[in-house]
Amino acid sequence: MSTENMPVWQSTFQPDASRAAFAAMREEHFKQRIALSLETLGECERICRSAGLPTVDRELMEKLQEDTAFAASIFDDPVFATWLRFLHRAAANGRDQEVLQHCENLPGLLLRVQQQVSGQGERYVRGSSIRLQQYDIDPYIKAATPPTYDFSQSSQDELAAGHPLGMQADLLGIALEQIGRAWPELKEQVLDLVKIIGYFPDASFRSCSAARYSGVVYLGNMDESVLDIEESVVHETGHQVLYRLAELTPLTKPDTPLEANYVLPWSGSQRDLFGFLHAFYIYALLAKYYWRRGLEDPTSVQECHQRSMLILLGCMLALPMLASEEQLTEQGKLLVQALGNDMAALREQVFGVYRKVQ
């Protein structure tokens, strides 16, 4: 895969970086997604007509072609984006019958997505348009989720072991308010990038997400406080930024080994280079978030700043390993360099406070 004509931005795309760079990346992502989606919809219409299958409602199709804002809301939705990945993977592998099946599913899928993005879903995180789901996860998202979570193994009784979904909506709403109070621009990113939160109290993870179902965040039942929920939301939002960026330009070179040769300083877990870069990105974001959160809330300043300093220590240990890594692309190297500068600046803030206390 050649990277010569792919865009490169000198930004971390985190909330304290250039808003113009994030907007440019977002615009390029929408531009490419809309172009690919319209081309795919046209091809699906042709396939459905040839097979005598129902096609997309003409009024909806015209609106998708004419209204860029509406089209972006549909085409950037996780359900549609996941359908698009399934279809293109089937086409690339010559599975014609599967392609036909995905095309047949398109009209109903578009109507479901249109309903959800227009606010007609069953439940949303309080004060936001983020859908909160459990039993009603879309079939396409379910199909893309394993091995993250096995829906076939979960019963309603097991899911009911956690607190009610309505309470989770309220707790997430409070967490969003706290994030917005500490870092308003970060809350904007959460609302922009996270479209669906699935709550699964029987899950074996605290939180997770993946590029194959980007825009979706899964939460288990391991958070012990609202502050923990804030961390989970911030953590997974950081991943969403990199998922979107990686759709436009790679962060690691095509021949990068997939072996888990890197030990994460924060947990001792092992990752490949891509996973290590993701972890560094997320923990740099969390170090900055907890520092801001402590400054905003005197009642939790000690806990927040302690968390920030511990995470920062891990970032400073990880930085030399990533800074010397030749398998990063130009975009990956710029990302590491800029985050390294952020961590150096945060370290100065931490030491400055420490010197005042002494």
N, C-alpha and C positions, 0 to 999 in steps of 0.2 A: 504494500500500500504506500503510495507516494504522498508525502506531506508538503510538497512544494507549493501547491496552490491553496492550502488550507489557512484560514485566518489565525493570527497569533495576537494575543492581547497582553499588554504589560499591566496586569492587574491580578489581584487575588480573587476578585469578585465577591469578597466578603463585605459586610455592610459598611465598614469604615474605609473601603477603597473607593475608587472613582465610580460615581454613579453613572457617568457617561459610558464607561467601559461595560458595566453590567447591562445598561440599556442597549448598547450596541450588540452585545452578545445575545441578549433576549430577542432583539429585532431580527438578527441573522437567523436565529433558531426558528422563529415564527415564519420567516420568509421561506426557508428551506422546507419546513414541515408543511406549510400551506401548498407550496408547489408540488411536493411529492404526493400529498393527499389528494389534490384535485386531479392529478394525472392518474392516480390509482383508482379514484372513484369513476373516472371516465372509462377506464379499462374494465372495471367491475360491471358497469352498466352494459357495456358491449357483451361481456360474457353472459350476463343474466338474460339479455334479450335473445342471444343465440340459443340459450338453453331453455327458453320459455319460462324463465323464473321472474317473480315480481322484482321491480326495480325501485330505486329510491323515489320517494314522493317528489314530483316535479317542482313544487313550490319550495320544498326544503333544499333541493339541489340548486335551484336558482339563487336562493339566499346564500348558500355556501359559496357560490361562485362570485357573488356580487358584494357581499358584506364581509369585509376583511376582519373586522372585530369579532363578528359572530363566528366566522370560520375559524379564527384563532382559538376561540373558547371551546369549540368542538374538537378541532384537530390536535390541540394540546392536552386534551383530556386523557387521563391514563387508560380508560377503557378503549377509546378509539386508537390511541397510540399502540396499545398492546395488540389489538386486532391487526393493525398495520404491520407490526413485526411478524406476527404469525403468518399473514398472507405472503409477505415478501420472502420469508424463509421457505415456505412451501413452494413458491414459484421458483426460487433459486435452486431447489433440489428436485425440480421436475415432478412434483406431486400434484398432478392436474386435478385429481378428484378432490383433494383437500383444498386447492385453490377455489374450486367451484363451490365447496361447502362454505368457505369464508365469504365468498361473494353473495351466496344465498342468505347468509346471516346479516349482511350489511344493513338492509332497510330497518330491521328491528333494532339493531345495535345503535344506529344513529338516532332513532326515536328515544331509546333509553338514555343516551348521553344528553340529548337535547333537554329531556325532562329533568335530569339531575343538575345540569349546569344552570337551568333556569329557576332553581330553588324549589323544585317539586319533589325532592327526595324525602325519605322518611325522617332523617335526623341530621342535624349539622352541629358542629362545635359551636358553643355559645358565642355569639358576636362575630361569626365568620361564615364564609361560604364553603368551609371544609366539610365534606360529608363524613359522618361517623357511621361506620358499618360493622356488622358482625355476621349475621346470617345472610345478609343481602349483598355480599360481595359479588360482583359481576362474574359470570362464568369464564370470561376471557382472562380476568385477573386471577381467578382461582387456578386456571390451567397454567398460568405463567409462574405461580408462586412456589410450587415444590422445587427444591427440598426445604425451602425456608419454613414452610408450614404445611402440614398434611390435612386438608379439609376433610378427607374421607374418614379420618380417625377421631374427629371431634363430634361429640353429640351436644345437643342443647343443654343437657344436664351438666356436662363438663364446663361449658362456657358460662353457665349460670353460677359457677363457683365463685366468680369474681363479683364485683359490685355491678349494679344495674347500668345499662348503657346510658340512661339519662344522667346518672351521676358522673359518668366518665365525660359526658359532654360538658357538664358544669366544671369539672376539674380541669379539663383542657382549656375551657374558656378563661378560667382564672390564671392558668399558666400563660396563656397568650397575653393577657393583660399585664402580667408581671414582666414578660419579655418586652412588651411594648414600652413599659415604664422605664426599664433599664436601658433599652436600645431600640428606639422606634424603627430604625431602618432594618433591623433584623426581623422585627415582626412583619414588616412589609415583604421581606423575602419569604417568610413562612407562608404568608397568605398567597403569594404569587406562585410558589413552587409545590406546595403540598395541597393536593386536591382531595385525597381520601385518606382517612385514618381508620385502620381496622383494629378493633380491640379484641384480643384473644387471651383471656385470663388463664387458659390451660397451656399456653405456649411455653417453650423452654428457653425463650429469649426475653431480654428486657425490652429491646426495640430492634427493628431491622428494616431494611429496604434493599432494593436491587435495581440495576439498570434495566433489566428486562421487564419490570413493571414500575418504571419511574413515575413519580407523582403520587405514589402510594407509600404510606408509612404504616408499619404494623407495630403495635404496642402490646407487650405482655402485661403481667400483673405484678411486676417486681419493684416498681417505683414505690418508695416509702413516704414520700412527701411531695408537695407541689413543686418544690425546688428540683426534685428528681425528675418529675414530669417535664419541667422546663428543659432540663439537660437532655432528655430523650428527644424532645421536639427540636431543639437546636442542633443536636447531633445529626439527626436524620435530614434536617433541612440542608446542612452542609453537604451531605452526600448528594442531594438533589442538584445542587449547583454543579458538582463535578460530573454527574450523569449528563446534564444538559451540555456542559462544555465539551465532554467527550464525544457527543454526537456531531460536533462541528470540527474538532481538531483533536488528534490523539495526544495523550499525556506521556505514554511510554512507546518505545519503538516496536515495530511489528515482530521483531525476533527476540523480544524480551523473554527470558526463561519464566516459566510458570511455577517453579518450585518455591515453596515457602521458606526462603532462606533468611528472612529478616525477623528479628525478635523485637516486638513492640516494647519500648521502655515503660509504657503506662500499664501494661497488663501481663507481659511475659508471653503473650500469644505470638504465634508465628504467621507471617503473611508473605505473599510474593510482592514484587516491587509495586505493582499497581495498588494492592491492598495497603502496603506501607505508606504510599503517598496519600491515599485516602485518609488513613488514620492520622497522619501528620496534619493534614488540612483540617480535619475535624477537631483535633485536640488544640490546635492553634486557635481555632474559632472559640472553643470552650474556655480556654485560658483567658481570652479577651472578654468573653461574656461574663464569666464569674467575677472578674475584676470590676467591670462596670456594674454588675448586679450588687456587689458589696458597697460600692460608692453610693448607689441609689437607696439602699435599704440598710440603715444603721442597725436594725435588729438582727440582721443576718450577715453583717460585714465580716465577722471573724470566720464563720464557716465558708462563706463565698471566697474570701481572699486566701484562705488556707487551701481550698480546692484549686484556685487559680495558680497558686505558687507550685503545688505538687504537679499539676499538669504542665506548667511552664518548664519545670525541671526536666520532664520527659521530652519536651520539645527540643530543648537545648542539647540533649543527648542524641536525639534522632537527626538533628540538622546536619552534622558533619557527614553522616552516612548518605543522606540524600544529596547533599551539595556536591559530592564527588561521584555521583552515579551517572555513568555515561549512557545508560539505556533510557534516560529521560529525553523526550523531544524538547525542542526549543520552548514550547509552551509549558511543558513540565518543569524545565529548569527555571524559567521566569517565575513560575508559581512558587517554587521552593525559595528562590532568592528573595522575593517580595515578602513571603511569610517569615523568612529568617530576619528580615529588617523589622517586621512587626514584633517578633519575639524579643529582639534586642531592645526595642523601644519599651515594651512592657516590662522587661527586666529592670530597666532604668527607673520606671515608675515604682516598681516593687521595692527596689533598693532605696529609692528616695523616701518612701513612707517608712521603711525600716530604720533609716538613719534618723528620721525625725523622732521616732519612738525612743531610740537609744539616747 
